Amino acid sequence: MKKKITGGLLALFFVFLLMACAPESLAPGSSSLSAVPNPPRGRGPELGIMPDRIPDIIAAYGENVEVNLSFTNQASESRKISPFPPEIKVIELPDEIPPATVVQAFPIGNGELELQPGESISHTINWDQNNENGEQSAPGWYSVEVKLSTSRGSPVRVLVLPPEGVMEKTIEINQSVTVNGISITLERMELTATGMKVYAFNTPPDYNLPQGPMLAPPQFMALHASAEYSIDDGAAKPAFSSGIRFLENGMQHSWDQYLDPVPQNSHNLTFRITKLGDYEGPWEFKIPLESGLPFEAGIGIANNQESFLPGDEVMYGIGIRNLSPGIITIDPYGPAMQIRSVDRNKTIYSSPAGNRTQDIVTEYPMSWYRTKGVWDQKDNNGQQVPPGWYEIGYEYVIIEQSTGKSFTADLKTRFQIVPPDSAMNRDLAINQAVTAEGIKVTLESLELNAVKGTVSVFTVPPGYTPPQEHPMEESVSKMFESLLTKSAAEYSVDGSITKRPVDIRMKSNESGVWLIWDIGPIPVDAQELTFTIKQLGEWEGSWEFKVKLN
């Protein structure tokens, strides 16, 4: 028999990705009993209830991810799962350096289930790709981690694809870098639809294989390489330790597990080997990714906003830069445009291409073409579209005048229209004051809607001088800068996981300073919000506010 329990929309923030070394198991969505035989008795400890391995899930950016987890009793006697559902988290890969980056944690149940030998039970979770702050998670690989009372595993991993698409090609590199007398050659890089593979070669000092490649000496077996990578000078992301292969003249290192795919329109990639066994680096390699196109192009929602209420104007921008030594031409101009419902896979608004052309020259700033667009959330019939995920797409045809070659830039970006009743909608006047470290802070108001919450606090910092029309003194300027860049807060709802605000801004007058924090949407049935300021500019403390919501 197979039991089925569905965790459904436990909070709309559900996530999953895990495990790499479990045996074959149920396919996602299966509801039949797995015929798992009782494990043979052996000398070692017997297995208990284990999460079953699931094939990797590949999801479009912003798409809901449904994960059908299953758990099987692999022991020869009955075992219990308690609690059920167990602890389930989505974490960012790689997770080999604790603490793991927890993206989303699912509520732990309070039930208890008993499974007979060979019996399985399933549990479905849904992840909307949001993190703990209610923000869309970045593209890349994630893992769903399940923690049971007797075991921990990662039965499935999830890849969130970049909205602009991925780069697919093989780059022959053959760059050598020497640090502290140790040379490493980065040989090649394979960019695929689901990630990248990187290969390097090194001949360690005193390298020899007296018993052949299959029996390498222990000192060489320990020479795994640690590495990290970044794209377009962005934040560095660690890679798993290298796999190694012993050759007659040296060692080949490979990184091929769950490295993120490279987004289209990326310009360069930095691959940095930080350590080779006990040898300290770094060995840094910069790899150009330019595709040979005579332009670069991009599209994005204004202010990186990803969620809108029904009826809000959706503003977006498009940029195209001429990389050619001569003129490039958009033909036709304006380009064809469509807006597609991601949930229904249906075009709901479109406009045809124009009949003009637009030249982009080489001299800055005219080498940049920029334009803005606004959508009023109406379809081609003038009707308001329903809540859900939407994708704006433009197809630019660009001609390089010096060669006559024609290129296509398919620009896309996604956003979400959320139902007004999907989160709490209230404006609360709080006026709650807390004094810590001799500084009084007043939480004045809380504004909540389905897109975000806004927390407004007021304070008069020690030594505060009202801003003047003329240039302010340096000490006052530093105080304002410190308040904006160093102030830190956190919040939780009904004692749940602590989250950080999404954004902070500031305003001031002769009375004092207002710090305004944006937080994620608050559930409709929430009872209490705890908002704690941990640092106020240069002053550390704990200004804690408890706000009743219902």
C-alpha positions as CSV (number, residue, x, y, z in Angstrom):
1,M,0.0,0.0,0.0
2,K,1.1,3.6,-0.5
3,K,-0.2,6.4,1.5
4,K,-0.4,9.9,0.0
5,I,-0.4,13.2,1.8
6,T,-0.4,16.5,0.0
7,G,1.1,19.5,1.7
8,G,-0.3,21.7,-1.1
9,L,-0.1,25.5,-0.6
10,L,1.3,25.3,3.0
11,A,2.3,29.0,2.7
12,L,2.9,29.6,-1.0
13,F,6.6,29.7,-0.2
14,F,7.5,26.1,-0.9
15,V,10.8,24.8,-2.1
16,F,12.7,21.7,-3.0
17,L,16.0,20.3,-4.3
18,L,18.1,17.5,-3.0
19,M,20.3,14.4,-2.8
20,A,22.8,12.8,-5.2
21,C,23.5,9.3,-4.1
22,A,20.2,7.6,-3.3
23,P,19.0,4.5,-5.2
24,E,16.3,4.5,-7.9
25,S,12.9,5.6,-6.6
26,L,9.4,6.8,-7.4
27,A,8.9,9.1,-10.3
28,P,7.5,12.5,-9.5
29,G,3.7,12.4,-9.1
30,S,3.5,8.6,-8.8
31,S,0.9,7.3,-6.4
32,S,1.4,3.6,-6.6
33,L,3.2,1.5,-4.0
34,S,6.9,1.0,-4.6
35,A,7.8,-2.7,-4.3
36,V,10.8,-2.1,-2.1
37,P,12.1,-5.4,-0.7
38,N,13.2,-5.7,2.9
39,P,16.9,-4.8,3.0
40,P,19.2,-7.8,3.6
41,R,20.6,-8.2,7.1
42,G,24.3,-7.3,7.3
43,R,26.9,-6.5,9.8
44,G,26.5,-2.8,9.6
45,P,23.7,-0.6,10.9
46,E,20.3,-1.2,9.2
47,L,18.8,1.6,7.1
48,G,15.6,3.2,8.4
49,I,13.1,5.5,6.6
50,M,14.9,7.3,3.8
51,P,13.8,10.0,1.3
52,D,13.7,8.5,-2.3
53,R,15.7,10.0,-5.1
54,I,13.8,12.1,-7.7
55,P,15.2,13.2,-11.1
56,D,16.4,16.8,-11.2
57,I,13.7,19.4,-11.9
58,I,14.2,22.2,-14.5
59,A,11.9,25.2,-14.0
60,A,11.4,28.5,-15.9
61,Y,12.1,31.7,-14.0
62,G,9.1,32.5,-11.8
63,E,7.3,29.2,-12.5
64,N,5.7,27.3,-9.6
65,V,7.7,24.1,-8.9
66,E,5.8,21.1,-7.7
67,V,7.9,18.5,-5.9
68,N,6.5,15.0,-5.1
69,L,8.6,13.7,-2.3
70,S,8.4,10.1,-1.1
71,F,9.8,8.3,1.9
72,T,10.4,4.5,2.1
73,N,11.0,2.3,5.1
74,Q,14.1,0.3,4.1
75,A,14.3,-1.5,7.5
76,S,13.1,-5.0,8.3
77,E,10.7,-3.8,10.9
78,S,8.2,-1.0,11.2
79,R,9.5,2.5,11.7
80,K,7.9,5.9,12.5
81,I,8.3,9.3,10.9
82,S,7.9,11.9,13.5
83,P,7.1,14.7,13.0
84,F,5.3,14.5,9.6
85,P,5.7,16.4,7.4
86,P,9.4,16.4,8.4
87,E,11.8,19.4,8.3
88,I,12.1,20.4,4.6
89,K,14.3,23.2,3.3
90,V,15.3,24.6,0.0
91,I,19.0,25.5,0.0
92,E,21.3,27.2,-2.5
93,L,24.0,25.0,-4.0
94,P,26.7,24.2,-3.4
95,D,25.9,23.3,0.2
96,E,29.2,21.7,1.2
97,I,30.4,24.6,3.4
98,P,28.1,25.0,6.4
99,P,26.0,26.7,7.2
100,A,24.0,26.0,4.1
101,T,22.3,29.0,2.5
102,V,18.6,28.4,3.4
103,V,16.4,29.9,0.8
104,Q,13.0,28.7,2.1
105,A,12.0,26.5,5.0
106,F,8.6,24.7,5.1
107,P,6.5,24.4,8.2
108,I,7.2,21.2,10.2
109,G,4.1,19.1,10.9
110,N,3.0,17.7,14.3
111,G,1.8,14.3,13.1
112,E,3.4,10.9,13.4
113,L,3.2,8.0,10.8
114,E,4.2,4.4,11.1
115,L,5.5,2.6,8.0
116,Q,5.8,-1.1,7.6
117,P,8.9,-2.6,5.9
118,G,8.9,-1.7,2.3
119,E,6.0,0.8,2.7
120,S,6.2,4.3,1.2
121,I,4.5,7.6,1.8
122,S,4.4,10.7,-0.4
123,H,4.2,14.4,0.4
124,T,3.9,17.1,-2.2
125,I,5.3,20.6,-1.7
126,N,5.0,23.7,-4.0
127,W,7.7,26.3,-4.3
128,D,6.9,29.6,-5.9
129,Q,10.7,30.3,-6.2
130,N,10.5,32.9,-3.5
131,N,13.1,33.2,-0.7
132,E,12.4,33.9,3.0
133,N,11.9,37.6,2.2
134,G,9.3,36.9,-0.4
135,E,11.7,37.8,-3.2
136,Q,12.2,35.8,-6.4
137,S,15.2,33.6,-6.0
138,A,18.1,34.1,-8.4
139,P,18.6,31.7,-11.3
140,G,20.7,28.7,-10.5
141,W,20.8,25.3,-8.8
142,Y,19.0,24.6,-5.6
143,S,18.6,21.5,-3.4
144,V,15.6,20.3,-1.4
145,E,16.9,19.0,2.0
146,V,14.8,16.6,4.1
147,K,15.7,16.0,7.7
148,L,14.3,12.9,9.4
149,S,14.9,11.8,13.0
150,T,17.2,9.1,11.7
151,S,18.6,10.5,8.5
152,R,19.1,13.5,6.3
153,G,19.0,13.6,2.5
154,S,18.6,15.7,-0.6
155,P,16.4,13.7,-2.9
156,V,16.0,16.3,-5.6
157,R,17.7,19.3,-7.1
158,V,16.0,22.1,-8.9
159,L,17.4,24.4,-11.6
160,V,15.8,27.8,-12.0
161,L,16.7,29.0,-15.5
162,P,17.7,32.6,-16.3
163,P,14.7,34.5,-17.9
164,E,16.9,35.7,-20.8
165,G,18.0,32.1,-21.7
166,V,21.3,30.4,-21.4
167,M,24.6,30.3,-23.4
168,E,25.5,27.0,-25.0
169,K,29.0,26.5,-26.4
170,T,32.4,25.0,-25.8
171,I,35.3,27.4,-25.2
172,E,38.9,26.2,-25.6
173,I,41.0,28.2,-23.1
174,N,44.4,26.7,-22.5
175,Q,45.5,29.5,-20.1
176,S,48.3,28.9,-17.6
177,V,48.8,30.7,-14.3
178,T,51.6,30.1,-11.8
179,V,51.3,30.9,-8.1
180,N,54.0,30.1,-5.6
181,G,55.8,27.9,-8.1
182,I,52.6,25.8,-8.9
183,S,51.3,26.0,-12.4
184,I,47.7,25.2,-13.4
185,T,46.3,25.3,-16.9
186,L,42.6,25.9,-17.5
187,E,42.0,23.8,-20.5
188,R,38.4,24.3,-21.6
189,M,34.9,25.2,-20.5
190,E,31.6,23.6,-21.7
191,L,28.5,25.7,-21.4
192,T,25.3,23.8,-21.5
193,A,21.6,24.3,-21.1
194,T,21.8,23.0,-17.5
195,G,25.2,24.3,-16.3
196,M,28.8,24.3,-17.2
197,K,31.8,21.9,-17.0
198,V,35.3,23.2,-16.4
199,Y,38.6,21.3,-17.0
200,A,42.1,22.1,-15.7
201,F,45.5,20.4,-15.7
202,N,48.3,20.4,-13.2
203,T,51.6,18.5,-12.7
204,P,52.2,18.6,-8.9
205,P,55.8,18.8,-7.5
206,D,57.5,15.4,-7.5
207,Y,54.6,13.8,-9.4
208,N,55.1,10.1,-10.1
209,L,52.8,7.1,-10.2
210,P,55.0,4.1,-9.4
211,Q,51.9,1.7,-9.4
212,G,50.1,3.3,-12.3
213,P,47.1,5.7,-12.5
214,M,44.8,3.3,-10.7
215,L,46.9,3.3,-7.5
216,A,48.1,6.9,-7.1
217,P,50.0,7.7,-3.9
218,P,47.9,9.2,-1.0
219,Q,49.6,12.7,-1.3
220,F,48.2,13.0,-4.8
221,M,44.8,11.6,-4.0
222,A,44.4,14.6,-1.6
223,L,45.0,17.2,-4.3
224,H,41.4,18.1,-4.9
225,A,41.0,21.8,-6.0
226,S,38.6,24.3,-4.4
227,A,37.2,26.9,-6.8
228,E,34.7,29.7,-7.2
229,Y,33.3,31.6,-10.2
230,S,31.6,34.8,-11.1
231,I,29.9,36.3,-14.2
232,D,30.4,39.9,-15.3
233,D,32.2,40.8,-12.1
234,G,29.2,39.8,-10.0
235,A,29.3,38.0,-6.6
236,A,31.5,34.9,-6.5
237,K,29.8,31.5,-6.1
238,P,31.7,28.5,-4.8
239,A,32.0,25.3,-6.8
240,F,32.1,21.8,-5.5
241,S,35.7,20.4,-5.0
242,S,37.2,19.1,-8.2
243,G,37.0,15.5,-9.4
244,I,40.5,14.2,-10.3
245,R,41.9,11.9,-13.0
246,F,45.4,10.7,-12.9
247,L,47.4,10.8,-16.2
248,E,51.0,9.8,-16.9
249,N,52.2,13.4,-17.0
250,G,49.9,15.0,-14.4
251,M,46.4,15.4,-13.0
252,Q,43.2,16.5,-14.7
253,H,40.7,18.4,-12.5
254,S,37.1,18.7,-13.5
255,W,34.2,20.7,-12.0
256,D,30.9,19.4,-13.5
257,Q,28.4,19.1,-10.7
258,Y,25.6,21.7,-10.4
259,L,27.5,24.7,-11.7
260,D,24.9,27.3,-12.8
261,P,24.3,27.8,-16.5
262,V,25.6,31.1,-18.0
263,P,22.9,33.6,-18.9
264,Q,22.7,34.9,-22.5
265,N,24.3,38.3,-23.1
266,S,27.0,37.6,-20.4
267,H,30.3,39.2,-21.3
268,N,33.0,37.5,-19.2
269,L,33.4,34.8,-16.6
270,T,36.1,34.6,-13.9
271,F,37.1,31.2,-12.7
272,R,39.3,31.2,-9.6
273,I,41.0,28.1,-8.1
274,T,41.5,29.1,-4.5
275,K,43.3,26.1,-3.2
276,L,45.0,22.9,-4.5
277,G,45.2,20.4,-1.6
278,D,47.4,22.3,0.9
279,Y,48.8,24.7,-1.8
280,E,47.3,28.2,-1.5
281,G,46.3,30.2,-4.5
282,P,44.5,31.9,-6.1
283,W,44.9,30.9,-9.7
284,E,42.6,33.3,-11.5
285,F,41.4,33.0,-15.1
286,K,39.3,35.5,-17.0
287,I,37.4,34.1,-19.9
288,P,35.6,36.3,-22.4
289,L,32.2,35.1,-23.4
290,E,31.3,37.6,-26.2
291,S,29.4,35.8,-28.9
292,G,30.7,38.0,-31.7
293,L,27.4,39.9,-32.0
294,P,27.8,43.5,-33.0
295,F,25.5,44.6,-30.1
296,E,24.4,43.8,-26.6
297,A,20.8,44.1,-25.6
298,G,18.7,43.7,-22.4
299,I,15.2,44.3,-21.0
300,G,14.1,44.7,-17.4
301,I,11.2,45.8,-15.1
302,A,11.7,49.3,-13.6
303,N,13.3,49.3,-10.2
304,N,13.7,45.5,-10.4
305,Q,10.1,45.2,-9.2
306,E,8.7,41.7,-9.8
307,S,5.2,41.9,-8.2
308,F,2.3,44.2,-9.0
309,L,-1.3,44.7,-7.8
310,P,-4.1,44.4,-10.4
311,G,-4.4,47.7,-12.3
312,D,-0.8,48.9,-11.5
313,E,1.2,50.2,-14.4
314,V,4.0,47.9,-15.3
315,M,7.0,50.0,-16.4
316,Y,10.0,48.4,-18.2
317,G,13.1,49.5,-20.0
318,I,15.1,48.3,-23.0
319,G,18.7,49.0,-23.9
320,I,20.8,48.2,-27.0
321,R,24.4,49.1,-27.3
322,N,26.4,49.2,-30.5
323,L,29.6,47.1,-30.3
324,S,30.3,47.3,-34.0
325,P,32.9,49.7,-35.6
326,G,30.1,51.0,-37.8
327,I,26.4,51.7,-37.8
328,I,23.8,49.0,-36.8
329,T,20.2,49.4,-37.8
330,I,17.0,48.2,-36.1
331,D,14.8,47.1,-39.0
332,P,11.8,47.1,-38.7
333,Y,11.3,49.7,-36.0
334,G,9.4,49.5,-33.6
335,P,9.9,45.9,-33.1
336,A,7.2,43.2,-32.8
337,M,6.0,42.9,-29.1
338,Q,3.9,40.5,-27.2
339,I,2.9,39.8,-23.6
340,R,2.3,36.2,-22.7
341,S,0.5,34.6,-19.7
342,V,3.1,32.2,-18.4
343,D,0.5,30.2,-16.4
344,R,-1.8,29.7,-19.4
345,N,0.9,29.8,-22.1
346,K,-1.2,32.2,-24.1
347,T,-0.5,35.5,-25.8
348,I,-2.9,38.1,-24.3
349,Y,-1.5,41.3,-25.8
350,S,0.6,42.0,-28.9
351,S,1.6,44.7,-31.3
352,P,3.0,44.2,-34.8
353,A,6.3,45.5,-36.0
354,G,6.5,49.0,-37.4
355,N,7.6,50.1,-40.9
356,R,10.5,52.4,-40.0
357,T,14.2,51.9,-39.2
358,Q,16.4,53.2,-36.4
359,D,20.2,53.6,-36.7
360,I,22.5,53.3,-33.7
361,V,25.9,54.9,-34.3
362,T,29.2,54.2,-32.7
363,E,29.9,57.5,-30.7
364,Y,28.8,57.6,-27.1
365,P,26.2,58.4,-25.9
366,M,24.4,57.8,-29.2
367,S,25.9,54.3,-29.3
368,W,23.3,53.5,-26.7
369,Y,19.6,53.0,-27.7
370,R,17.3,53.2,-24.8
371,T,13.5,53.2,-24.6
372,K,10.8,52.7,-22.0
373,G,7.5,51.0,-22.1
374,V,4.3,50.9,-19.9
375,W,1.6,48.2,-19.9
376,D,-1.7,49.0,-18.2
377,Q,-2.5,45.2,-17.6
378,K,-5.1,45.2,-20.3
379,D,-5.4,42.5,-23.0
380,N,-6.0,43.2,-26.7
381,N,-9.8,43.5,-25.9
382,G,-9.1,46.2,-23.3
383,Q,-9.9,43.9,-20.4
384,Q,-8.0,43.6,-17.1
385,V,-5.9,40.4,-17.1
386,P,-6.2,38.0,-14.1
387,P,-3.4,37.6,-11.5
388,G,-0.5,35.3,-12.5
389,W,2.9,35.4,-14.1
390,Y,3.4,37.3,-17.3
391,E,6.3,37.7,-19.8
392,I,7.0,40.7,-22.0
393,G,8.8,39.8,-25.2
394,Y,10.3,42.0,-27.9
395,E,11.9,40.7,-31.1
396,Y,14.5,43.1,-32.5
397,V,16.0,42.5,-35.9
398,I,19.4,44.2,-36.1
399,I,21.5,44.7,-39.3
400,E,25.2,45.4,-39.2
401,Q,25.7,47.8,-42.0
402,S,29.4,47.1,-42.6
403,T,28.7,43.4,-43.3
404,G,25.1,43.3,-44.2
405,K,24.5,40.5,-41.6
406,S,21.2,40.3,-39.9
407,F,20.8,39.3,-36.2
408,T,17.8,38.7,-33.9
409,A,17.6,39.8,-30.3
410,D,14.8,38.1,-28.5
411,L,14.3,40.1,-25.3
412,K,12.1,38.8,-22.5
413,T,11.4,39.6,-18.9
414,R,8.9,38.3,-16.4
415,F,6.8,39.7,-13.5
416,Q,3.8,38.7,-11.4
417,I,0.3,40.2,-10.8
418,V,-0.8,39.2,-7.4
419,P,-4.4,39.0,-6.1
420,P,-5.2,41.8,-3.6
421,D,-6.5,39.3,-1.1
422,S,-3.5,37.0,-1.3
423,A,-1.9,38.9,1.7
424,M,-3.0,41.3,4.4
425,N,-4.3,44.7,3.3
426,R,-4.2,47.1,6.2
427,D,-2.8,50.5,7.2
428,L,-2.0,50.7,10.9
429,A,-1.0,53.7,13.0
430,I,1.2,52.2,15.6
431,N,3.2,55.0,17.4
432,Q,5.0,52.5,19.6
433,A,8.2,53.9,21.2
434,V,11.2,51.9,22.5
435,T,14.4,53.3,24.0
436,A,17.7,51.4,23.9
437,E,21.3,52.7,24.3
438,G,19.8,56.1,25.2
439,I,18.1,56.4,21.8
440,K,14.4,56.6,21.4
441,V,12.9,55.0,18.3
442,T,9.2,55.2,17.4
443,L,7.5,52.8,15.0
444,E,4.9,55.1,13.6
445,S,3.0,53.1,11.0
446,L,2.7,49.9,9.1
447,E,1.2,49.7,5.6
448,L,0.4,46.3,4.2
449,N,-0.8,45.1,0.8
450,A,-0.4,42.0,-1.4
451,V,2.9,43.2,-2.9
452,K,4.8,44.3,0.2
453,G,4.7,45.9,3.7
454,T,6.1,49.2,4.6
455,V,7.4,49.9,8.2
456,S,8.0,53.6,9.1
457,V,10.1,54.5,12.2
458,F,11.1,57.8,13.5
459,T,14.1,58.8,15.6
460,V,16.3,61.8,16.6
461,P,19.9,60.4,16.5
462,P,22.4,61.8,19.1
463,G,24.0,65.0,17.7
464,Y,21.4,65.3,15.0
465,T,21.4,68.6,13.1
466,P,18.5,69.4,10.8
467,P,19.5,69.4,7.1
468,Q,20.0,72.8,5.6
469,E,19.6,74.1,2.0
470,H,23.3,74.8,1.8
471,P,25.9,72.0,1.8
472,M,25.7,70.2,5.2
473,E,28.6,69.7,7.5
474,E,30.8,66.6,6.9
475,S,29.8,65.1,10.3
476,V,26.1,65.4,9.5
477,S,26.6,64.0,6.0
478,K,28.4,61.0,7.5
479,M,25.5,60.5,10.0
480,F,23.0,60.3,7.2
481,E,25.2,58.0,5.2
482,S,25.6,55.7,8.2
483,L,21.9,55.6,9.0
484,L,21.1,54.6,5.4
485,T,23.9,52.1,4.8
486,K,24.5,50.5,8.3
487,S,21.1,50.4,9.9
488,A,19.9,46.8,10.1
489,A,16.6,45.2,11.1
490,E,14.8,41.9,11.0
491,Y,11.2,40.7,11.4
492,S,9.1,37.6,12.0
493,V,5.4,36.8,11.8
494,D,3.7,34.8,14.6
495,G,7.1,33.6,15.8
496,S,8.1,32.1,12.5
497,I,11.5,32.2,10.8
498,T,13.2,35.6,11.1
499,K,13.6,37.5,7.8
500,R,15.4,40.7,6.7
501,P,13.7,43.7,5.1
502,V,13.9,43.9,1.3
503,D,14.9,47.6,1.1
504,I,15.5,50.7,3.2
505,R,15.1,54.4,2.4
506,M,15.3,57.6,4.5
507,K,13.8,61.1,4.8
508,S,14.4,63.9,7.3
509,N,13.3,67.4,8.4
510,E,13.9,69.7,11.3
511,S,12.2,67.2,13.7
512,G,14.3,64.2,13.0
513,V,14.8,61.2,10.7
514,W,12.4,58.6,9.3
515,L,13.8,55.2,8.3
516,I,11.4,53.3,6.0
517,W,11.8,49.6,5.5
518,D,10.0,47.4,2.9
519,I,9.2,43.9,4.0
520,G,7.5,41.0,2.3
521,P,3.7,40.5,2.2
522,I,2.1,39.4,5.4
523,P,-0.3,36.4,5.4
524,V,-4.0,37.3,5.8
525,D,-4.5,35.3,9.0
526,A,-1.3,36.6,10.7
527,Q,-1.7,37.7,14.3
528,E,1.5,39.5,15.3
529,L,4.5,41.1,13.6
530,T,7.8,41.4,15.6
531,F,10.0,44.1,14.1
532,T,13.5,44.5,15.6
533,I,16.1,47.1,14.8
534,K,19.5,45.6,15.5
535,Q,21.6,48.6,14.4
536,L,20.8,52.2,13.9
537,G,23.6,53.8,11.9
538,E,26.7,53.5,14.2
539,W,24.7,52.6,17.3
540,E,24.1,48.9,18.1
541,G,21.1,47.9,20.2
542,S,17.8,46.1,20.2
543,W,14.7,48.2,19.5
544,E,12.0,45.5,19.4
545,F,8.4,46.2,18.5
546,K,5.5,43.8,18.7
547,V,2.5,44.8,16.5
548,K,-0.9,43.1,16.8
549,L,-2.3,42.6,13.3
550,N,-5.8,41.1,14.1
